[in-house]
Amino acid sequence: MKRLRELREARHMSQQRLAIELNVTQAAVSKYEMGLSEPDIAMLKNISELFNVSVDYLIGNSDIPARYTRTDLSADDILILDKFHRLNELQKAKAQAYIQGLLKE
């Protein structure tokens, strides 16, 4: 998966850091990048969400990376929203309270 390496390097992320984010070993990330093994569907979804790209883009079926087409959101905005949507209701409430506290500073 050549694109995995490109995405990782564009974020100045080491293989070890990506491995931590994906809850796999650094060796697994290395194998994905070198094409020695393929991530399963669940892992493709996780990678897609982490880098905010479509699975089709990851596997080379599309040259259009974005999962979203809203142009008024930056890549960082979309990344944060993706992560927020994966939180449970209590975690969302805590995140909202934290943001409110930051805005009051």
C-alpha positions in Angstrom: 0.0 0.0 0.0 2.2 2.8 -1.4 -0.4 5.4 -0.4 -0.2 4.4 3.3 3.4 5.4 3.4 2.6 8.6 1.5 -0.1 9.6 3.9 2.0 8.7 6.9 5.0 10.7 5.7 2.8 13.7 4.8 1.8 13.8 8.5 5.4 13.5 9.6 4.4 10.3 11.4 6.7 7.4 12.1 5.8 3.8 11.5 5.8 3.3 15.3 3.4 6.2 15.9 1.1 4.9 13.2 1.3 1.4 14.7 0.2 2.9 18.1 -2.7 4.8 16.5 -3.9 1.6 14.7 -3.1 -0.7 17.7 -0.8 -3.0 15.6 2.9 -3.6 15.6 5.4 -1.5 13.8 6.3 -4.6 11.8 2.7 -4.8 10.6 2.7 -1.2 9.4 6.0 -1.9 7.6 4.6 -5.0 5.9 1.5 -3.1 4.8 3.7 -0.4 3.3 6.0 -2.8 1.5 3.1 -4.9 0.2 4.1 -8.0 2.1 0.7 -8.2 3.8 -2.6 -6.6 3.3 -4.7 -5.1 6.1 -8.1 -6.6 6.6 -11.3 -4.7 6.0 -11.6 -3.4 9.5 -8.0 -2.2 9.4 -8.6 -0.5 6.1 -11.6 1.3 7.6 -9.4 2.4 10.6 -6.7 3.7 8.3 -9.3 5.5 6.2 -10.7 7.2 9.2 -7.3 8.1 10.6 -6.2 9.8 7.4 -9.6 11.0 6.3 -9.4 9.3 2.9 -11.6 6.8 1.2 -10.8 3.1 1.2 -10.8 3.3 -2.6 -8.1 5.9 -2.4 -6.0 3.7 0.0 -6.1 0.7 -2.2 -5.6 2.6 -5.5 -9.1 2.4 -7.0 -9.5 6.1 -6.9 -7.2 9.1 -7.2 -9.7 11.2 -5.1 -8.5 11.1 -1.5 -11.2 12.9 0.4 -14.1 11.1 2.1 -15.8 14.4 2.5 -16.5 17.0 -0.1 -17.3 20.0 2.1 -14.9 22.6 1.1 -15.6 24.8 4.1 -13.8 22.4 6.5 -10.1 22.1 6.7 -8.4 18.7 6.8 -7.8 19.2 10.6 -11.5 20.0 11.1 -12.5 16.8 9.4 -10.0 14.8 11.3 -11.3 16.1 14.6 -14.9 15.5 13.6 -14.1 12.0 12.6 -12.5 11.3 16.0 -15.4 13.0 17.8 -18.0 10.8 16.0 -16.2 7.7 17.3 -16.6 8.8 20.9 -19.4 7.5 23.1 -22.0 9.9 24.5 -20.1 10.5 27.8 -16.8 11.1 26.0 -18.6 13.5 23.7 -20.0 15.5 26.7 -16.5 15.6 28.3 -14.9 16.8 25.0 -17.5 19.5 24.6 -17.0 20.6 28.2 -13.3 20.7 27.7 -13.6 22.8 24.5 -16.0 25.2 26.4 -13.3 25.6 29.1 -10.7 26.4 26.5 -12.9 29.0 24.9 -13.3 30.8 28.2 -9.5 31.1 28.7 
